[in-house]
Amino acid sequence: MELKDWILLTALAAIWGSAFMFIKISAVVFGPILLVTLRLLIAGIVFLPFLLRESKRQLFKPYFPSILIIAIVSNSIPFSMFAFASLGATSNMLGILNGTTAFLTTVIAYFWLKESVTLKQIIGLFLGFIGVLILVNPSNGSTTFIASMCAMIGSLCYAFNAVYLQKYHSNSDKIVLIGWSMLFGGLLMIPLASFNLQNEMPDINSILALLWLAVISTGLGYLAYVRLIDKIGAVKTATLTYLLPVFSIIWGAIFLQEKITLIILGGFIFVMMGMYFANSSNKTKS
């Protein structure tokens, strides 16, 4: 990879790693449902200039069934799960649990795509499972059991979506799929959001956190993500997975004064090892 690709990759990991911190800040004020609705709608608007190009408009109709599936499974549900999880967990915990997406993807791909699983990947799944058990331990004051389960459901949705895209849309236009799915994800949540309006106006910090989540982390972040896939390929772009928990811990410690306990550190190490082994290639060198 070229230096500018590494810079973009690291910058995107830092931006996405900060998302958990901003979710933590804004979910309490907006409420999880309204926060996710606004986040998706604003992010979808960021994509609109690209989606309305003639070449992209032609793909809307054939992609529409998949857009709805992705809108629900990859956006509405997991974004909501992590927003609810933020009410009972620190942002660094959210980032680490989000890292379980890597080995959950391996499990789903094994059953759905009939992909073979190597010994290294089995070891990765085992290590990742130990990491999760450490993190959801009742003695871990950084999260509640319900918050951990919400985060795990969100990660499971992301894993399902990754396998779904690999099976049905490996050569599809990702901007069309991602952009429209965000907009429709927000539209589908409007009825729920209308019953979850807050009585007081959000403060400026919460509004800025929402705008960062929607415009930078979700809108521009996913545009950069698609660019990286087109430029360096999906495999190299997947190294983002390793950097996100690291940045979530760093930002949480710096800006929210979140403590890095031995339990968090231990769970983090096991999850990272699990991610590494679970992402090992199925192909052996001849």
ROGU-591519 format. One line per 2 residues: for each residue x, y, z of N, C-alpha, C. Coordinates in steps of 0.1 Angstrom, whole numbers, padded with zeros to 4 digits, always signed. Example, Ala and Ser with C-alpha at 12.3 -4.5 7.8 and 13.67 -1.06 7.14 Angstrom:
BEGIN
+0132,-0057,+0078,+0123,-0045,+0078,+0132,-0033,+0078; +0128,-0022,+0071,+0137,-0011,+0071,+0129,+0000,+0079
This chain:
BEGIN
+0008,-0012,+0000,+0000,+0000,+0000,+0009,+0012,+0000; +0004,+0023,-0006,+0011,+0036,-0006,+0009,+0043,+0007
+0018,+0052,+0010,+0017,+0060,+0023,+0003,+0066,+0025; -0002,+0072,+0014,-0015,+0079,+0015,-0026,+0069,+0018
-0025,+0057,+0014,-0035,+0047,+0017,-0034,+0043,+0032; -0022,+0042,+0037,-0020,+0039,+0052,-0026,+0051,+0060
-0023,+0063,+0055,-0028,+0075,+0063,-0044,+0075,+0063; -0050,+0072,+0051,-0064,+0072,+0051,-0070,+0060,+0059
-0063,+0049,+0059,-0068,+0037,+0067,-0067,+0040,+0082; -0056,+0046,+0086,-0055,+0049,+0100,-0065,+0060,+0105
-0066,+0070,+0096,-0075,+0081,+0099,-0090,+0076,+0100; -0094,+0067,+0091,-0107,+0061,+0092,-0109,+0053,+0104
-0099,+0045,+0108,-0099,+0037,+0121,-0101,+0047,+0133; -0094,+0058,+0132,-0095,+0068,+0143,-0109,+0074,+0144
-0114,+0077,+0132,-0128,+0083,+0132,-0138,+0073,+0136; -0138,+0060,+0131,-0147,+0050,+0135,-0145,+0046,+0150
-0133,+0046,+0154,-0131,+0043,+0168,-0136,+0054,+0178; -0137,+0066,+0173,-0143,+0077,+0181,-0158,+0076,+0181
-0164,+0069,+0172,-0179,+0068,+0171,-0185,+0064,+0185; -0179,+0054,+0191,-0184,+0048,+0203,-0185,+0059,+0214
-0175,+0068,+0214,-0174,+0078,+0224,-0186,+0088,+0222; -0188,+0092,+0209,-0199,+0101,+0206,-0213,+0095,+0208
-0214,+0082,+0205,-0226,+0075,+0208,-0229,+0076,+0223; -0219,+0074,+0231,-0220,+0075,+0246,-0225,+0089,+0250
-0219,+0099,+0244,-0223,+0113,+0247,-0237,+0117,+0244; -0241,+0113,+0231,-0254,+0117,+0226,-0266,+0109,+0229
-0264,+0096,+0231,-0275,+0086,+0233,-0283,+0090,+0245; -0276,+0095,+0256,-0283,+0098,+0268,-0293,+0110,+0266
-0289,+0119,+0258,-0296,+0132,+0256,-0308,+0129,+0245; -0304,+0124,+0234,-0314,+0122,+0223,-0323,+0109,+0225
-0317,+0100,+0233,-0324,+0087,+0233,-0319,+0078,+0222; -0317,+0065,+0224,-0311,+0057,+0213,-0319,+0057,+0200
-0332,+0056,+0200,-0340,+0055,+0188,-0339,+0068,+0180; -0341,+0080,+0186,-0340,+0092,+0179,-0326,+0095,+0174
-0316,+0092,+0182,-0302,+0094,+0178,-0299,+0086,+0165; -0303,+0073,+0165,-0300,+0065,+0153,-0308,+0070,+0141
-0320,+0074,+0143,-0328,+0079,+0132,-0322,+0091,+0125; -0318,+0101,+0134,-0312,+0113,+0128,-0298,+0110,+0122
-0291,+0101,+0129,-0277,+0097,+0123,-0278,+0092,+0109; -0288,+0083,+0107,-0289,+0076,+0094,-0295,+0086,+0084
-0305,+0094,+0087,-0310,+0103,+0078,-0300,+0113,+0073; -0292,+0119,+0082,-0282,+0129,+0079,-0271,+0122,+0071
-0267,+0110,+0074,-0257,+0103,+0067,-0261,+0100,+0052; -0274,+0096,+0051,-0280,+0094,+0038,-0280,+0106,+0029
-0282,+0118,+0036,-0282,+0130,+0028,-0268,+0133,+0023; -0258,+0130,+0031,-0244,+0131,+0027,-0241,+0123,+0014
-0247,+0112,+0013,-0245,+0103,+0001,-0253,+0108,-0011; -0264,+0116,-0009,-0273,+0119,-0020,-0266,+0125,-0033
-0257,+0134,-0032,-0250,+0139,-0044,-0244,+0128,-0053; -0239,+0117,-0046,-0234,+0106,-0054,-0245,+0097,-0059
-0255,+0095,-0051,-0266,+0086,-0054,-0275,+0091,-0066; -0275,+0104,-0067,-0284,+0110,-0078,-0277,+0111,-0091
-0264,+0107,-0092,-0258,+0107,-0105,-0265,+0096,-0114; -0266,+0099,-0127,-0273,+0090,-0136,-0269,+0076,-0135
-0256,+0074,-0135,-0250,+0060,-0134,-0255,+0053,-0122; -0256,+0060,-0111,-0260,+0054,-0098,-0275,+0052,-0097
-0283,+0062,-0103,-0298,+0061,-0103,-0303,+0048,-0110; -0296,+0044,-0120,-0300,+0033,-0128,-0299,+0020,-0120
-0291,+0020,-0109,-0289,+0008,-0101,-0299,+0007,-0090; -0306,+0018,-0087,-0315,+0018,-0075,-0326,+0007,-0076
-0333,+0006,-0087,-0344,-0004,-0088,-0339,-0018,-0086; -0329,-0023,-0094,-0325,-0037,-0092,-0319,-0039,-0078
-0313,-0029,-0072,-0307,-0031,-0059,-0317,-0030,-0047; -0329,-0025,-0050,-0338,-0021,-0039,-0341,-0031,-0029
-0344,-0044,-0033,-0346,-0054,-0022,-0334,-0056,-0013; -0322,-0055,-0018,-0310,-0056,-0010,-0308,-0044,-0002
-0312,-0032,-0007,-0310,-0020,+0001,-0319,-0021,+0013; -0331,-0026,+0012,-0340,-0027,+0024,-0334,-0037,+0034
-0329,-0048,+0029,-0323,-0058,+0039,-0311,-0052,+0046; -0302,-0045,+0039,-0290,-0039,+0045,-0294,-0027,+0054
-0305,-0020,+0050,-0310,-0009,+0058,-0314,-0014,+0072; -0320,-0025,+0073,-0325,-0031,+0086,-0314,-0038,+0093
-0307,-0047,+0086,-0297,-0056,+0093,-0284,-0049,+0096; -0279,-0040,+0087,-0266,-0034,+0088,-0267,-0020,+0094
-0279,-0014,+0094,-0280,+0000,+0099,-0289,+0001,+0111; -0302,+0000,+0109,-0312,+0002,+0119,-0310,-0006,+0132
-0309,-0019,+0130,-0308,-0028,+0142,-0294,-0026,+0149; -0283,-0028,+0142,-0270,-0027,+0150,-0267,-0013,+0155
-0271,-0002,+0148,-0268,+0011,+0153,-0277,+0013,+0166; -0289,+0008,+0166,-0298,+0009,+0177,-0292,+0001,+0189
-0287,-0011,+0186,-0282,-0020,+0197,-0270,-0013,+0204; -0261,-0007,+0196,-0250,-0001,+0202,-0254,+0012,+0209
-0264,+0019,+0204,-0269,+0031,+0211,-0275,+0027,+0225; -0283,+0016,+0225,-0288,+0012,+0238,-0277,+0007,+0247
-0267,+0000,+0241,-0256,-0006,+0249,-0248,+0005,+0256; -0247,+0017,+0249,-0240,+0028,+0255,-0245,+0033,+0268
-0258,+0030,+0270,-0264,+0035,+0283,-0259,+0027,+0295; -0253,+0015,+0292,-0249,+0007,+0303,-0235,+0002,+0302
-0227,+0008,+0292,-0213,+0004,+0290,-0204,+0016,+0287; -0192,+0014,+0290,-0182,+0025,+0286,-0179,+0024,+0271
-0175,+0035,+0265,-0172,+0035,+0251,-0161,+0025,+0247; -0151,+0023,+0256,-0140,+0014,+0252,-0146,+0000,+0252
-0155,-0004,+0260,-0162,-0017,+0260,-0169,-0019,+0247; -0176,-0008,+0243,-0184,-0009,+0230,-0174,-0012,+0218
-0163,-0005,+0218,-0153,-0007,+0208,-0147,-0021,+0207; -0144,-0027,+0219,-0139,-0040,+0220,-0149,-0051,+0216
-0161,-0049,+0221,-0172,-0059,+0217,-0175,-0058,+0202; -0174,-0046,+0197,-0176,-0045,+0182,-0166,-0053,+0174
-0154,-0055,+0181,-0143,-0063,+0174,-0147,-0078,+0173; -0157,-0083,+0180,-0162,-0096,+0178,-0168,-0099,+0165
-0171,-0088,+0157,-0176,-0090,+0144,-0167,-0099,+0135; -0154,-0098,+0137,-0145,-0105,+0129,-0147,-0120,+0130
-0147,-0126,+0143,-0149,-0140,+0143,-0163,-0145,+0142; -0173,-0136,+0145,-0187,-0140,+0142,-0189,-0141,+0127
-0182,-0133,+0119,-0183,-0134,+0105,-0178,-0148,+0100; -0167,-0153,+0106,-0161,-0166,+0103,-0171,-0177,+0106
-0179,-0176,+0117,-0189,-0186,+0120,-0200,-0186,+0110; -0205,-0174,+0107,-0216,-0174,+0097,-0212,-0178,+0083
-0200,-0174,+0079,-0195,-0178,+0066,-0193,-0193,+0065; -0190,-0200,+0076,-0188,-0214,+0077,-0202,-0221,+0074
-0212,-0217,+0080,-0225,-0223,+0078,-0232,-0219,+0065; -0231,-0206,+0062,-0238,-0200,+0050,-0231,-0202,+0037
-0218,-0199,+0037,-0211,-0200,+0025,-0203,-0213,+0023; -0204,-0222,+0034,-0198,-0235,+0034,-0183,-0233,+0033
-0177,-0222,+0038,-0163,-0220,+0038,-0156,-0229,+0048; -0145,-0235,+0044,-0137,-0243,+0054,-0131,-0235,+0065
-0129,-0241,+0076,-0124,-0234,+0087,-0111,-0240,+0091; -0100,-0233,+0092,-0087,-0238,+0095,-0085,-0239,+0110
-0075,-0246,+0114,-0072,-0248,+0129,-0069,-0234,+0135; -0062,-0225,+0128,-0059,-0212,+0133,-0072,-0204,+0135
-0082,-0206,+0127,-0095,-0199,+0128,-0103,-0205,+0140; -0102,-0218,+0142,-0109,-0224,+0154,-0102,-0219,+0166
-0089,-0218,+0167,-0082,-0212,+0178,-0087,-0197,+0180; -0088,-0190,+0169,-0093,-0176,+0170,-0107,-0175,+0176
-0116,-0184,+0172,-0129,-0184,+0177,-0129,-0187,+0192; -0120,-0196,+0196,-0119,-0200,+0210,-0114,-0189,+0219
-0103,-0182,+0214,-0097,-0171,+0221,-0107,-0159,+0222; -0114,-0157,+0211,-0124,-0146,+0211,-0135,-0148,+0221
-0140,-0161,+0222,-0150,-0165,+0231,-0146,-0163,+0245; -0133,-0166,+0248,-0128,-0164,+0262,-0128,-0148,+0265
-0124,-0140,+0254,-0124,-0126,+0256,-0137,-0120,+0260; -0147,-0126,+0253,-0161,-0121,+0255,-0165,-0125,+0270
-0162,-0137,+0274,-0166,-0142,+0287,-0159,-0133,+0298; -0146,-0129,+0295,-0139,-0120,+0305,-0147,-0107,+0305
-0151,-0101,+0294,-0156,-0088,+0293,-0170,-0087,+0300; -0178,-0098,+0298,-0192,-0098,+0303,-0193,-0103,+0317
-0181,-0106,+0323,-0181,-0110,+0337,-0188,-0100,+0346; -0197,-0105,+0355,-0204,-0095,+0364,-0195,-0086,+0372
-0182,-0090,+0374,-0173,-0082,+0382,-0167,-0071,+0374; -0170,-0070,+0361,-0166,-0059,+0352,-0176,-0048,+0354
-0172,-0038,+0361,-0181,-0027,+0363,-0182,-0017,+0351; -0175,-0020,+0340,-0175,-0012,+0329,-0187,-0014,+0320
-0195,-0025,+0323,-0206,-0028,+0314,-0217,-0036,+0322; -0229,-0036,+0318,-0239,-0045,+0324,-0241,-0056,+0314
-0247,-0067,+0319,-0249,-0079,+0310,-0258,-0075,+0298; -0269,-0067,+0301,-0278,-0063,+0290,-0271,-0055,+0279
-0262,-0046,+0284,-0255,-0037,+0275,-0245,-0046,+0266; -0239,-0055,+0272,-0230,-0064,+0265,-0237,-0072,+0255
-0249,-0077,+0258,-0257,-0085,+0249,-0262,-0077,+0237; -0266,-0064,+0240,-0270,-0055,+0229,-0258,-0053,+0219
-0246,-0051,+0225,-0234,-0049,+0216,-0231,-0061,+0208; -0233,-0073,+0214,-0231,-0085,+0207,-0241,-0088,+0196
-0253,-0084,+0198,-0264,-0085,+0188,-0260,-0076,+0176; -0255,-0063,+0180,-0251,-0054,+0169,-0240,-0060,+0161
-0230,-0066,+0168,-0219,-0072,+0161,-0223,-0083,+0152; -0232,-0091,+0157,-0238,-0102,+0149,-0244,-0097,+0136
-0251,-0086,+0137,-0258,-0080,+0125,-0247,-0076,+0115; -0236,-0070,+0120,-0226,-0065,+0111,-0219,-0078,+0104
-0218,-0088,+0112,-0212,-0101,+0106,-0221,-0107,+0096; -0234,-0107,+0099,-0243,-0112,+0089,-0243,-0104,+0076
-0242,-0091,+0077,-0242,-0082,+0066,-0229,-0084,+0057; -0218,-0086,+0064,-0205,-0089,+0057,-0206,-0101,+0048
-0212,-0112,+0054,-0213,-0124,+0046,-0224,-0123,+0035; -0235,-0116,+0038,-0245,-0113,+0028,-0240,-0106,+0016
-0232,-0095,+0019,-0226,-0088,+0008,-0216,-0096,+0000; -0208,-0105,+0007,-0199,-0114,+0000,-0206,-0124,-0009
-0218,-0128,-0005,-0225,-0139,-0012,-0232,-0133,-0024; -0238,-0121,-0022,-0247,-0116,-0033,-0242,-0103,-0040
-0233,-0096,-0034,-0229,-0083,-0039,-0214,-0081,-0039; -0206,-0091,-0042,-0192,-0089,-0042,-0187,-0079,-0053
-0195,-0079,-0064,-0191,-0070,-0075,-0201,-0058,-0077; -0209,-0056,-0067,-0219,-0045,-0068,-0214,-0032,-0064
-0221,-0021,-0068,-0217,-0008,-0065,-0220,-0005,-0050; -0209,-0004,-0042,-0211,-0003,-0027,-0217,+0010,-0023
-0214,+0021,-0031,-0219,+0034,-0027,-0234,+0034,-0028; -0240,+0028,-0039,-0254,+0027,-0040,-0260,+0019,-0029
-0254,+0008,-0026,-0260,-0001,-0015,-0259,+0006,-0002; -0248,+0011,+0002,-0246,+0017,+0015,-0254,+0030,+0016
-0253,+0039,+0006,-0259,+0052,+0007,-0274,+0051,+0008; -0281,+0044,-0001,-0295,+0042,+0000,-0300,+0035,+0013
-0292,+0025,+0017,-0296,+0017,+0029,-0295,+0026,+0041; -0286,+0036,+0042,-0286,+0045,+0053,-0299,+0054,+0053
-0302,+0059,+0041,-0313,+0068,+0040,-0326,+0060,+0044; -0328,+0048,+0038,-0340,+0041,+0041,-0340,+0035,+0055
-0328,+0033,+0061,-0327,+0028,+0075,-0333,+0039,+0084; -0330,+0052,+0081,-0335,+0063,+0088,-0350,+0065,+0086
-0354,+0064,+0074,-0368,+0065,+0071,-0377,+0055,+0078; -0372,+0042,+0078,-0379,+0032,+0084,-0381,+0034,+0100
-0371,+0041,+0105,-0372,+0043,+0120,-0379,+0055,+0124; -0384,+0064,+0115,-0391,+0076,+0118,-0404,+0073,+0127
-0412,+0062,+0123,-0424,+0060,+0132,-0420,+0057,+0146; -0409,+0049,+0148,-0404,+0046,+0162,-0399,+0059,+0169
-0392,+0067,+0161,-0386,+0079,+0167,-0397,+0089,+0171; -0408,+0089,+0164,-0419,+0098,+0168,-0425,+0095,+0181
-0423,+0083,+0186,-0428,+0080,+0200,-0416,+0081,+0210; -0405,+0085,+0206,-0393,+0086,+0215,-0387,+0100,+0214
-0395,+0110,+0213,-0390,+0124,+0213,-0387,+0129,+0227; -0377,+0137,+0228,-0373,+0142,+0241,-0380,+0154,+0245
-0382,+0157,+0257,-0390,+0169,+0262,-0382,+0181,+0262; -0368,+0180,+0263,-0360,+0191,+0263,-0351,+0192,+0251
-0347,+0204,+0247,-0337,+0206,+0236,-0324,+0200,+0240; -0317,+0193,+0231,-0304,+0188,+0233,-0294,+0200,+0235
-0283,+0198,+0243,-0273,+0208,+0245,-0264,+0208,+0233; -0255,+0217,+0232,-0246,+0219,+0220,-0237,+0207,+0219
-0232,+0202,+0230,-0222,+0191,+0229,-0229,+0178,+0223; -0241,+0176,+0227,-0249,+0165,+0221,-0251,+0166,+0206
-0255,+0179,+0202,-0257,+0182,+0188,-0245,+0180,+0180; -0233,+0185,+0185,-0221,+0183,+0178,-0217,+0168,+0178
-0220,+0161,+0188,-0217,+0146,+0188,-0225,+0139,+0177; -0238,+0143,+0176,-0247,+0137,+0166,-0241,+0141,+0152
-0237,+0153,+0150,-0232,+0157,+0137,-0220,+0150,+0133; -0211,+0148,+0143,-0199,+0140,+0140,-0202,+0126,+0136
-0211,+0120,+0144,-0215,+0106,+0141,-0221,+0105,+0127; -0230,+0114,+0123,-0238,+0113,+0111,-0229,+0117,+0099
-0223,+0129,+0100,-0216,+0135,+0088,-0202,+0128,+0086; -0194,+0128,+0097,-0180,+0124,+0096,-0179,+0109,+0097
-0184,+0103,+0108,-0182,+0089,+0111,-0190,+0080,+0101; -0202,+0084,+0099,-0211,+0075,+0091,-0211,+0079,+0076
-0213,+0092,+0073,-0214,+0096,+0059,-0200,+0096,+0052; -0191,+0105,+0056,-0178,+0106,+0050,-0170,+0094,+0053
-0172,+0088,+0065,-0164,+0076,+0068,-0167,+0064,+0059; -0179,+0062,+0055,-0182,+0051,+0046,-0178,+0054,+0032
-0178,+0067,+0028,-0173,+0070,+0015,-0158,+0067,+0014; -0151,+0070,+0025,-0137,+0067,+0025,-0135,+0052,+0025
-0143,+0045,+0032,-0143,+0030,+0033,-0144,+0024,+0019; -0154,+0029,+0011,-0156,+0024,-0002,-0144,+0027,-0011
-0138,+0039,-0009,-0127,+0043,-0017,-0115,+0033,-0014; -0113,+0030,-0001,-0102,+0021,+0003,-0104,+0007,-0004
-0116,+0002,-0003,-0119,-0011,-0009,-0116,-0011,-0024; -0120,+0000,-0031,-0117,+0001,-0045,-0102,+0002,-0048
-0095,+0009,-0039,-0081,+0012,-0041,-0072,+0000,-0037; -0074,-0005,-0025,-0064,-0015,-0020,-0070,-0029,-0018
-0084,-0030,-0020,-0090,-0043,-0019,-0096,-0045,-0005; -0106,-0054,-0004,-0114,-0056,+0008,-0105,-0063,+0019
-0095,-0071,+0015,-0087,-0078,+0025,-0079,-0069,+0033; -0072,-0060,+0026,-0063,-0050,+0033,-0071,-0040,+0041
-0083,-0036,+0035,-0091,-0027,+0042,-0097,-0033,+0055; -0098,-0046,+0056,-0103,-0053,+0068,-0093,-0051,+0080
-0081,-0046,+0078,-0072,-0044,+0089,-0078,-0033,+0098; -0088,-0025,+0093,-0095,-0016,+0101,-0100,-0022,+0114
-0104,-0035,+0113,-0110,-0042,+0124,-0101,-0042,+0136; -0088,-0043,+0133,-0078,-0044,+0144,-0076,-0031,+0151
-0078,-0020,+0144,-0074,-0007,+0149,-0086,+0000,+0156; -0098,-0004,+0153,-0110,+0002,+0159,-0110,+0001,+0175
-0108,-0011,+0180,-0109,-0012,+0195,-0097,-0004,+0201; -0086,-0004,+0195,-0075,+0004,+0200,-0078,+0019,+0201
-0084,+0024,+0191,-0087,+0039,+0191,-0099,+0041,+0201; -0108,+0032,+0202,-0120,+0034,+0211,-0115,+0034,+0225
-0104,+0027,+0229,-0098,+0027,+0242,-0091,+0040,+0244; -0084,+0044,+0234,-0076,+0057,+0235,-0085,+0069,+0237
-0095,+0070,+0228,-0104,+0082,+0229,-0112,+0082,+0242; -0117,+0070,+0247,-0124,+0069,+0259,-0116,+0073,+0271
-0103,+0069,+0271,-0094,+0073,+0282,-0091,+0088,+0282; -0089,+0094,+0270,-0085,+0108,+0269,-0097,+0117,+0272
-0108,+0115,+0265,-0119,+0125,+0266,-0130,+0121,+0276; -0132,+0109,+0279,-0142,+0105,+0289,-0136,+0100,+0302
-0123,+0100,+0303,-0116,+0096,+0315,-0121,+0082,+0319; -0123,+0073,+0310,-0126,+0059,+0312,-0114,+0051,+0316
-0115,+0044,+0327,-0104,+0036,+0332,-0102,+0023,+0324; -0089,+0020,+0322,-0086,+0008,+0315,-0082,-0003,+0326
-0092,-0010,+0330,-0090,-0020,+0341,-0083,-0033,+0336; -0079,-0041,+0345,-0072,-0054,+0341,-0082,-0063,+0333
-0095,-0062,+0337,-0105,-0070,+0330,-0107,-0066,+0316; -0107,-0053,+0314,-0109,-0047,+0300,-0096,-0051,+0292
-0084,-0049,+0298,-0072,-0052,+0291,-0071,-0067,+0288; -0075,-0075,+0297,-0074,-0090,+0294,-0084,-0094,+0283
-0096,-0089,+0284,-0106,-0092,+0274,-0102,-0086,+0261; -0096,-0074,+0261,-0091,-0068,+0248,-0081,-0077,+0242
-0071,-0082,+0249,-0060,-0090,+0244,-0066,-0103,+0237; -0075,-0109,+0244,-0081,-0122,+0239,-0089,-0119,+0226
-0097,-0108,+0226,-0105,-0105,+0215,-0096,-0101,+0203; -0085,-0094,+0205,-0076,-0091,+0194,-0069,-0103,+0189
-0065,-0112,+0197,-0059,-0125,+0193,-0069,-0133,+0185; -0082,-0133,+0190,-0092,-0140,+0183,-0095,-0134,+0169
-0095,-0121,+0168,-0097,-0114,+0155,-0086,-0118,+0146; -0073,-0118,+0151,-0062,-0121,+0142,-0063,-0135,+0136
-0065,-0145,+0145,-0065,-0159,+0140,-0078,-0162,+0132; -0089,-0156,+0136,-0102,-0158,+0128,-0101,-0152,+0114
-0093,-0142,+0113,-0092,-0136,+0099,-0081,-0142,+0091; -0075,-0152,+0096,-0064,-0159,+0089,-0070,-0165,+0076
-0062,-0165,+0065,-0067,-0170,+0052,-0070,-0185,+0053; -0080,-0189,+0046,-0083,-0203,+0045,-0073,-0210,+0035
-0067,-0202,+0027,-0058,-0208,+0017,-0044,-0211,+0023; -0039,-0222,+0020,-0025,-0225,+0024,-0016,-0224,+0013
-0003,-0220,+0016,+0007,-0218,+0006,+0012,-0232,+0000; +0013,-0233,-0013,+0018,-0245,-0019,+0033,-0246,-0019
